[in-house]
Structure formats: structure tokens, C-alpha cells
Amino acid sequence: MSKIFAGRYAATIEGPFVVFLIGMRVNQLRRVDKWVPVARAMPPMVRELYANRESGFLHAAFFVNWRGVSTLQYWRSFEQLHAYAHARDARHLPAWAAFNRSVGGNGSVGVWHETYQVGAGRYECVYVNMPLWGLAAAGEQVQATGRMSDAKSRMGGSGPVPQ
């Protein structure tokens, strides 16, 4: 079991970073032959990324919902995420090709992703009585005291948020 950090914590990370959300949705529950291989494809990719920290990958967490599985990932830059997605010697391209061969447009399984570039200091988070989680696992966990004690201060103080 993960160590629980009692109390309030926040996270810091140097410079800009990327939040990448990716997942699958089971559209036809009976098509186990289609969705199980898709569900099994992501864990080996994440293991590969943890083994290759120079890739720019920082951290990942998995989530299960009613019809699917999602992964939250943190990356140092979009360019590094894009490079991994297109690397011929990495697990992603073969997994994507297998998905297209097996599922393609038949509708049995859906896949999705969203990518967000986050500017330096343009984020805020808090963790209360949690194990090391989210951005704190990707960056550095710090006590939520002083400037880190409230959401507005963590977000960068009283200045306007860019539109």
C-alpha cells in the first residue's frame, strides 16, 4: 500500500509541462475480442516510458470507469510526447496499427486523447491525506503552507489568468 502523507500538500514543477489524457471506451460489451487487446496495450507502453525517463515522460495514473480505462500522463513537453507517439522503435506505433487492423471503424471500441500544454506556474493542486499523486508525483510534493496555502496563491497570486 502507498504511503499516505497526512496533512495538506501541493505540487511544484519547474517550467512548462504537458498533461496528456488518453483512454478507450467499450462500445459493444460483447466484443471482448476487440476491447481486451486495446485495454492491454497501454500498460506495456507506460512501463516502457518509466524505463526511458529521457523521453520526457514524467508520470502516469490509470482510471477505470463504467465503459473504459483512461490514463493521465504528465510530460515535459509536447514535442517529446509527439516524438514518442511516432517513434518506430517504441510500443505505441505497433499498438496503434493493431487497433486499426482489429477495430478500425467498426465501432466496437472507441479511443480518445486530449493534450494540454501548461505554462510555468499556471496550475494549482492540493492533496489532503493522499499518497504521492498526480502532479506531485510528476514534479515535487511540497507542504501547502505560505504561498502554497490557498488555490489563488498557488495559481500565481492575484494577477489575471490569461484568456
Contact map, one row per residue, 1 for C-alpha under 8 A:
1110000000000000000000000000000000000000000000000000000000000000000000000000000000000000000000000000000000000000000000000000000000000000000000000000000000000000000
1111000000000000000000000000000000000000000000000000000000000000000000000000000000000000000000000000000000000000000000000000000000110000000000000000000000000000000
1111100000000000000000000000000000000000000000000000000000000000000000000000000000000000000000000000000000000000000000000000000000110000000000000000000000000000000
0111110000000000000000000000000000000000000000000000000000000000000000000000000000000000000000000000000000000000000000000000000011110000000000000000000000000000000
0011111000000000000000000000000000000000000000000000000000000000000000000000000000000000000000000000000000000000000000000000000111110000000000000000000000000000000
0001111100000000000000000000000000000000000000000000000000000000000000000000000000000000000000000000000000000000000000000000000111000000000000000000000000000000000
0000111110000000000000000000000000000000000000000000000000000000000000000000000000000000000000000000000000000000000000000000000110000000000000000000000000000000000
0000011111000000000000000000000000000000000000000000000000000000000000000000000000000000000000000000000000000000000000000000011110000000000000110000000000000000000
0000001111100000000000000000000000000000000000000000000000000000000000000000000000000000000000000000000000000000000000000000011100000000000011110000000000000000000
0000000111110000000000000000000000000000000000000000000000000000000000000000000000000000000000000000000000000000000000000001111000000001000011110001000000000000000
0000000011111000000000000000000000000000000000000000000000000000000000000000000000000000000000000000000000000000000000000001110000000011001111000000000000000000000
0000000001111100000000000000000000000000000000000000000000000000000000000000000000000000000000000000000000000000000000000000000000000011001111000000000000000000000
0000000000111111000000000000000000000000000000000000000000000000000000000000000000000000000000000000000000000000000000010000000000000010011100000000000000000000000
0000000000011111000000000000000000000000000000000000000000000000000000000000000000000000000000000000000000000000000000010000000000000000001000000000000000000000000
0000000000001111100000000000000000000000000000000000000000000000000000000000000000000000000000000000000000000000000000111000000000000000000000000000000000000000000
0000000000001111110000000000000000000000000000000000000000000000000000000001100000000000000000000000000000000000000011111000000000000000000000000000000000000000000
0000000000000011111000000000000000000000000000000000000000000000000000000111110000000000000000000000000000000000000011110000000000000000000000000000000000000000000
0000000000000001111100000000000000000000000000000000000000000000000000000111110000000000000000000000000000000000001111000000000000000000000000000000000000000000000
0000000000000000111110000000000000000000000000000000000000000000000000011110000000000000000000000000000000000000001111000000000000000000000000000000000000000000000
0000000000000000011111000000000000000000000000000000000000000000000000011110000000000000000000000000000000000000111100000000000000000000000000000000000000000000000
0000000000000000001111100000000000000000000000000000000000000000000001111000000000000000000000000000000000000000111000000000000000000000000000000000000000000000000
0000000000000000000111110000000000000000000000000000000000000000000001110000000000000000000000000000000000000011110000000000000000000000000000000000000000000000000
0000000000000000000011111000000000000000000000000000000000000000000111100000000000000000000000000000000000000011100000000000000000000000000000000000000000000000000
0000000000000000000001111100000000000110000000000000000000000000000111000000000000000000000000000000000000001111000000000000000000000000000000000000000000000000000
0000000000000000000000111110000000000000000000000000000000000000001110000000000000000000000000000000000000001110000000000000000000000000000000000000000000000000000
0000000000000000000000011111100000100000000000000000000000000000001100000000000000000000000000000000000000011100000000000000000000000000000000000000000000000000000
0000000000000000000000001111100000000000000000000000000000000000001000000000000000000000000000000000000000111100000000000000000000000000000000000000000000000000000
0000000000000000000000000111111000000000000000000000000000000000000000000000000000000000000000000000000000111000000000000000000000000000000000000000000000000000000
0000000000000000000000000111111100000000000000000000000000000000000000000000000000000000000000000000000000000000000000000000000000000000000000000000000000000000000
0000000000000000000000000001111100000000000000000000000000000000000000000000000000000000000000000000000000000000000000000000000000000000000000000000000000000000000
0000000000000000000000000001111111100000000000000000000000000000000000000000000000000000000000000000000000010000000000000000000000000000000000000000000000000000000
0000000000000000000000000000111111110000000000000000000000000000000000000000000000000000000000000000000000000000000000000000000000000000000000000000000000000000000
0000000000000000000000000000001111111000000000000000000000000000000000000000000000000000000000000000000000000000000000000000000000000000000000000000000000000000000
0000000000000000000000000000001111111100000000000000000000000000000000000000000000000000000000000000011000011000000000000000000000000000000000000000000000000000000
0000000000000000000000000100001111111110000000000000000000000000000000000000000000000000000000000000000000011000000000000000000000000000000000000000000000000000000
0000000000000000000000000000000111111111000000000000000000000000000000000000000000000000000000000000000000000000000000000000000000000000000000000000000000000000000
0000000000000000000000000000000011111111100000000000000000000000000000000000000000000000000000000000000000000000000000000000000000000000000000000000000000000000000
0000000000000000000000010000000001111111110000000000000000000000000000000000000000000000000000000010000000000000000000000000000000000000000000000000000000000000000
0000000000000000000000010000000000111111110000000000000000000000000010000000000000000000000000000000000000000000000000000000000000000000000000000000000000000000000
0000000000000000000000000000000000011111111100000000000000000000000000000000000000000000000000000000000000000000000000000000000000000000000000000000000000000000000
0000000000000000000000000000000000001111111110000000000000000000000000000000000000000000000000100000000000000000000000000000000000000000000000000000000000000000000
0000000000000000000000000000000000000111111111000000000000000000000000000000000000000000000000000000000000000000000000000000000000000000000000000000000000000000000
0000000000000000000000000000000000000001111111100000000000000000000000000000000000000000000000000000000000000000000000000000000000000000000000000000000000000000000
0000000000000000000000000000000000000001111111110000000000000000000000000000000000000000001000000000000000000000000000000000000000000000000000000000000000000000000
0000000000000000000000000000000000000000111111111000000000000000000000000000000000000000001100000000000000000000000000000000000000000000000000000000000000000000000
0000000000000000000000000000000000000000011111111100000000010000000000000000000000000000000000000000000000000000000000000000000000000000000000000000000000000000000
0000000000000000000000000000000000000000001111111110000000000000000000000000000000000000000000000000000000000000000000000000000000000000000000000000000000000000000
0000000000000000000000000000000000000000000111111111000000000000000000000000000000000000011000000000000000000000000000000000000000000000000000000000000000000000000
0000000000000000000000000000000000000000000011111111101010000000000000000000000000000000000000000000000000000000000000000000000000000000000000000000000000000000000
0000000000000000000000000000000000000000000001111111100011100000000000000000000000000000000000000000000000000000000000000000000000000000000000000000000000000000000
0000000000000000000000000000000000000000000000111111100000000000000000000000000000000000000000000000000000000000000000000000000000000000000000000000000000000000000
0000000000000000000000000000000000000000000000011111111010000000000000000000000000000000000000000000000000000000000000000000000000000000000000000000000000000000000
0000000000000000000000000000000000000000000000001111111111000000000000000000000000000000000000000000000000000000000000000000000000000000000000000000000000000000000
0000000000000000000000000000000000000000000000000001111110000000000000000000000000000000000000000000000000000000000000000000000000000000000000000000000000000000000
0000000000000000000000000000000000000000000000001001111110000000000000000000000110010000000000000000000000000000000000000000000000000000000000000000000000000000000
0000000000000000000000000000000000000000000000000000111111000000000000000011100110000000000000000000000000000000000000000000000000000000000000000000000000000000000
0000000000000000000000000000000000000000000000001101111111100000000000001111000110000000000000000000000000000000000000000000000000000000000000000000000000000000000
0000000000000000000000000000000000000000000000000100100111110000000000001111000000000000000000000000000000000000000000000000000000000000011000000000000000000000000
0000000000000000000000000000000000000000000000000100000011111000000000001110000000000000000000000000000000000000000000000000000000000100110000000000000000000000000
0000000000000000000000000000000000000000000001000000000001111100000000111100000000000000000000000000000000000000000000000000000000000100000000000000000000000000000
0000000000000000000000000000000000000000000000000000000000111110000000111000000000000000000000000000000000000000000000000000000000000100000000000000000000000000000
0000000000000000000000000000000000000000000000000000000000011111000011110000000000000000000000000000000000000000000000000000000000000000000000000000000000000000000
0000000000000000000000000000000000000000000000000000000000001111100011110000000000000000000000000000000000000000000000000000000000000000000000000000000000000000000
0000000000000000000000000000000000000000000000000000000000000111110111000000000000000000000000000000000000000000000000000000000000000000000000000000000000000000000
0000000000000000000000000000000000000000000000000000000000000011111111000000000000000000000000000000000000000000000000000000000000000000000000000000000000000000000
0000000000000000000000000000000000000000000000000000000000000001111100000000000000000000000000000000000000000000000000000000000000000000000000000000000000000000000
0000000000000000000000001110000000000000000000000000000000000000111110000000000000000000000000000000000000000000000000000000000000000000000000000000000000000000000
0000000000000000000000111100000000000000000000000000000000000001111111000000000000000000000000000000000000000000000000000000000000000000000000000000000000000000000
0000000000000000000000111000000000000010000000000000000000000111101111100000000000000000000000000000000000000000000000000000000000000000000000000000000000000000000
0000000000000000000011110000000000000000000000000000000000000111100111110000000000000000000000000000000000000000000000000000000000000000000000000000000000000000000
0000000000000000000011100000000000000000000000000000000000011110000011111000000000000000000000000000000000000000000000000000000000000000000000000000000000000000000
0000000000000000001111000000000000000000000000000000000000011110000001111100000000000000000000000000000000000000000000000000000000000000000000000000000000000000000
0000000000000000001110000000000000000000000000000000000011111000000000111110000000000000000000000000000000000000000000000000000000000000000000000000000000000000000
0000000000000000111100000000000000000000000000000000000011110000000000011111000000000000000000000000000000000000000000000000000000000010010000000000000000000000000
0000000000000000111100000000000000000000000000000000000111100000000000001111110110000000000000000000000000000000000000000000000000000000000000000000000000000000000
0000000000000001110000000000000000000000000000000000000111000000000000000111110100000000000000000000000000000000000000000000000000000000000000000000000000000000000
0000000000000001110000000000000000000000000000000000000100000000000000000011111110000000000000000000000000000000000010000000000000000000000000000000000000000000000
0000000000000000110000000000000000000000000000000000000000000000000000000011111111000000000000000000000000000000000010000000000000000000000000000000000000000000000
0000000000000000000000000000000000000000000000000000000000000000000000000000111111100000000000000000000000000000000000000000000000000000000000000000000000000000000
0000000000000000000000000000000000000000000000000000001110000000000000000011111111110000000000000000000000000000000000000000000000000000000000000000000000000000000
0000000000000000000000000000000000000000000000000000001110000000000000000010111111111000000000000000000000000000000000000000000000000000000000000000000000000000000
0000000000000000000000000000000000000000000000000000000000000000000000000000011111111100000000000000000000000000000000000000000000000000000000000000000000000000000
0000000000000000000000000000000000000000000000000000000000000000000000000000001111111110000000000000000000000000000000000000000000000000000000000000000000000000000
0000000000000000000000000000000000000000000000000000001000000000000000000000000111111110010100000000000000000000000000000000000000000000000000000000000000000000000
0000000000000000000000000000000000000000000000000000000000000000000000000000000011111110010110000000000000000000000000000000000000000000000000000000000000000000000
0000000000000000000000000000000000000000000000000000000000000000000000000000000001111111000110000000000000000000000000000000000000000000000000000000000000000000000
0000000000000000000000000000000000000000000000000000000000000000000000000000000000111111110110000000000000000000000000000000000000000000000000000000000000000000000
0000000000000000000000000000000000000000000000000000000000000000000000000000000000000111110010000000000000000000000000000000000000000000000000000000000000000000000
0000000000000000000000000000000000000000000000000000000000000000000000000000000000000011111000000000000000000000000000000000000000000000000000000000000000000000000
0000000000000000000000000000000000000000000000010000000000000000000000000000000000011011111110000000000000000000000000000000000000000000000000000000000000000000000
0000000000000000000000000000000000000000000110010000000000000000000000000000000000000000111111100000000000000000000000000000000000000000000000000000000000000000000
0000000000000000000000000000000000000000000010000000000000000000000000000000000000011110011111110000000000000000000000000000000000000000000000000000000000000000000
0000000000000000000000000000000000000000000000000000000000000000000000000000000000001111011111111000000000000000000000000000000000000000000000000000000000000000000
0000000000000000000000000000000000000000000000000000000000000000000000000000000000000000001111111100000000000000000000000000000000000000000000000000000000000000000
0000000000000000000000000000000000000000100000000000000000000000000000000000000000000000001111111110000000000000000000000000000000000000000000000000000000000000000
0000000000000000000000000000000000000000000000000000000000000000000000000000000000000000000111111111000000000000000000000000000000000000000000000000000000000000000
0000000000000000000000000000000000000000000000000000000000000000000000000000000000000000000011111111100000000000000000000000000000000000000000000000000000000000000
0000000000000000000000000000000000000000000000000000000000000000000000000000000000000000000001111111110000000000000000000000000000000000000000000000000000000000000
0000000000000000000000000000000000000100000000000000000000000000000000000000000000000000000000111111111100000000000000000000000000000000000000000000000000000000000
0000000000000000000000000000000000000000000000000000000000000000000000000000000000000000000000011111111110000000000000000000000000000000000000000000000000000000000
0000000000000000000000000000000000000000000000000000000000000000000000000000000000000000000000001111111100000000000000000000000000000000000000000000000000000000000
0000000000000000000000000000000001000000000000000000000000000000000000000000000000000000000000000111111100000000000000000000000000000000000000000000000000000000000
0000000000000000000000000000000001000000000000000000000000000000000000000000000000000000000000000011111111111000000000000000000000000000000000000000000000000000000
0000000000000000000000000000000000000000000000000000000000000000000000000000000000000000000000000011111111100000000000000000000000000000000000000000000000000000000
0000000000000000000000000000000000000000000000000000000000000000000000000000000000000000000000000001001111100000000000000000000000000000000000000000000000000000000
0000000000000000000000000000000000000000000000000000000000000000000000000000000000000000000000000000001111111000000000000000000000000000000000000000000000000000000
0000000000000000000000000011000000000000000000000000000000000000000000000000000000000000000000000000001111111100000000000000000000000000000000000000000000000000000
0000000000000000000000000111001001100000000000000000000000000000000000000000000000000000000000000000001001111100000000000000000000000000000000000000000000000000000
0000000000000000000000011111000001100000000000000000000000000000000000000000000000000000000000000000001001111110000000000000000000000000000000000000000000000000000
0000000000000000000000011110000000000000000000000000000000000000000000000000000000000000000000000000000000111111000000000000000000000000000000000000000000000000000
0000000000000000000001111000000000000000000000000000000000000000000000000000000000000000000000000000000000001111100000000000000000000000000000000000000000000000000
0000000000000000000001110000000000000000000000000000000000000000000000000000000000000000000000000000000000000111110000000000000000000000000000000000000000000000000
0000000000000000000111100000000000000000000000000000000000000000000000000000000000000000000000000000000000000011111000000000000000000000000000000000000000000000000
0000000000000000000111000000000000000000000000000000000000000000000000000000000000000000000000000000000000000001111100000000000000000000000000000000000000000000000
0000000000000000011110000000000000000000000000000000000000000000000000000000000000000000000000000000000000000000111110000000000000000000000000000000000000000000000
0000000000000000011100000000000000000000000000000000000000000000000000000000000000000000000000000000000000000000011111000000000000000000000000000000000000000000000
0000000000000001111000000000000000000000000000000000000000000000000000000000110000000000000000000000000000000000001111100000000000000000000000000000000000000000000
0000000000000001111000000000000000000000000000000000000000000000000000000000000000000000000000000000000000000000000111110110000000000000000000000000000000000000000
0000000000000011100000000000000000000000000000000000000000000000000000000000000000000000000000000000000000000000000011111110000000000000000000000000000000000000000
0000000000001111100000000000000000000000000000000000000000000000000000000000000000000000000000000000000000000000000001111110000000000000000000000000000000000000000
0000000000000011000000000000000000000000000000000000000000000000000000000000000000000000000000000000000000000000000000111110000000000000000000000000000001110000000
0000000000000000000000000000000000000000000000000000000000000000000000000000000000000000000000000000000000000000000001111111000000000000000000000000000000110000000
0000000000000000000000000000000000000000000000000000000000000000000000000000000000000000000000000000000000000000000001111111100000000000000000000000000001110000000
0000000001100000000000000000000000000000000000000000000000000000000000000000000000000000000000000000000000000000000000000111110000000000000000000000001001100000000
0000000001100000000000000000000000000000000000000000000000000000000000000000000000000000000000000000000000000000000000000011111000000010000000000000001001000000000
0000000111100000000000000000000000000000000000000000000000000000000000000000000000000000000000000000000000000000000000000001111100000000000000010000000000000000000
0000000111000000000000000000000000000000000000000000000000000000000000000000000000000000000000000000000000000000000000000000111111001000000000000000000000000000000
0000111110000000000000000000000000000000000000000000000000000000000000000000000000000000000000000000000000000000000000000000011111000000000000000000000000000000000
0001111100000000000000000000000000000000000000000000000000000000000000000000000000000000000000000000000000000000000000000000001111100000000000000000000000000000000
0001110000000000000000000000000000000000000000000000000000000000000000000000000000000000000000000000000000000000000000000000001111111000000000000000000000000000000
0111100000000000000000000000000000000000000000000000000000000000000000000000000000000000000000000000000000000000000000000000000011111000000000000000000000000000000
0111100000000000000000000000000000000000000000000000000000000000000000000000000000000000000000000000000000000000000000000000000001111101100010000000000000000000000
0000000000000000000000000000000000000000000000000000000000000000000000000000000000000000000000000000000000000000000000000000001001111111100000000000000000000000000
0000000000000000000000000000000000000000000000000000000000111000000000000000000000000000000000000000000000000000000000000000000000011111110000000000000000000000000
0000000000111000000000000000000000000000000000000000000000000000000000000100000000000000000000000000000000000000000000000000100000001111111100000000000000000000000
0000000001110000000000000000000000000000000000000000000000000000000000000000000000000000000000000000000000000000000000000000000000011111111111000000000000000000000
0000000000000000000000000000000000000000000000000000000000100000000000000000000000000000000000000000000000000000000000000000000000011111111110000000000000000000000
0000000000001000000000000000000000000000000000000000000001100000000000000100000000000000000000000000000000000000000000000000000000000111111100000000000000000000000
0000000000111100000000000000000000000000000000000000000001000000000000000000000000000000000000000000000000000000000000000000000000000011111110000000000000000000000
0000000000111000000000000000000000000000000000000000000000000000000000000000000000000000000000000000000000000000000000000000000000000011111111000000000000000000000
0000000011110000000000000000000000000000000000000000000000000000000000000000000000000000000000000000000000000000000000000000000000010001101111100000000000000000000
0000000011110000000000000000000000000000000000000000000000000000000000000000000000000000000000000000000000000000000000000000000000000001000111110000000000000000000
0000000111000000000000000000000000000000000000000000000000000000000000000000000000000000000000000000000000000000000000000000000000000000000011111001000000000000000
0000000111000000000000000000000000000000000000000000000000000000000000000000000000000000000000000000000000000000000000000000010000000000000001111111110000000000000
0000000000000000000000000000000000000000000000000000000000000000000000000000000000000000000000000000000000000000000000000000000000000000000000111111100000000000000
0000000000000000000000000000000000000000000000000000000000000000000000000000000000000000000000000000000000000000000000000000000000000000000000011111100000000000000
0000000000000000000000000000000000000000000000000000000000000000000000000000000000000000000000000000000000000000000000000000000000000000000000011111110011000000000
0000000001000000000000000000000000000000000000000000000000000000000000000000000000000000000000000000000000000000000000000000000000000000000000111111111011000000000
0000000000000000000000000000000000000000000000000000000000000000000000000000000000000000000000000000000000000000000000000000000000000000000000011111111011000000000
0000000000000000000000000000000000000000000000000000000000000000000000000000000000000000000000000000000000000000000000000000000000000000000000010011111111000000000
0000000000000000000000000000000000000000000000000000000000000000000000000000000000000000000000000000000000000000000000000001100000000000000000000001111111100000000
0000000000000000000000000000000000000000000000000000000000000000000000000000000000000000000000000000000000000000000000000000000000000000000000000000011111111100000
0000000000000000000000000000000000000000000000000000000000000000000000000000000000000000000000000000000000000000000000000000000000000000000000000011111111111100000
0000000000000000000000000000000000000000000000000000000000000000000000000000000000000000000000000000000000000000000000001011100000000000000000000011111111111000000
0000000000000000000000000000000000000000000000000000000000000000000000000000000000000000000000000000000000000000000000001111000000000000000000000000001111111000000
0000000000000000000000000000000000000000000000000000000000000000000000000000000000000000000000000000000000000000000000001110000000000000000000000000000111111110000
0000000000000000000000000000000000000000000000000000000000000000000000000000000000000000000000000000000000000000000000000000000000000000000000000000000111111110000
0000000000000000000000000000000000000000000000000000000000000000000000000000000000000000000000000000000000000000000000000000000000000000000000000000000110011111000
0000000000000000000000000000000000000000000000000000000000000000000000000000000000000000000000000000000000000000000000000000000000000000000000000000000000011111100
0000000000000000000000000000000000000000000000000000000000000000000000000000000000000000000000000000000000000000000000000000000000000000000000000000000000000111110
0000000000000000000000000000000000000000000000000000000000000000000000000000000000000000000000000000000000000000000000000000000000000000000000000000000000000011111
0000000000000000000000000000000000000000000000000000000000000000000000000000000000000000000000000000000000000000000000000000000000000000000000000000000000000001111
0000000000000000000000000000000000000000000000000000000000000000000000000000000000000000000000000000000000000000000000000000000000000000000000000000000000000000111
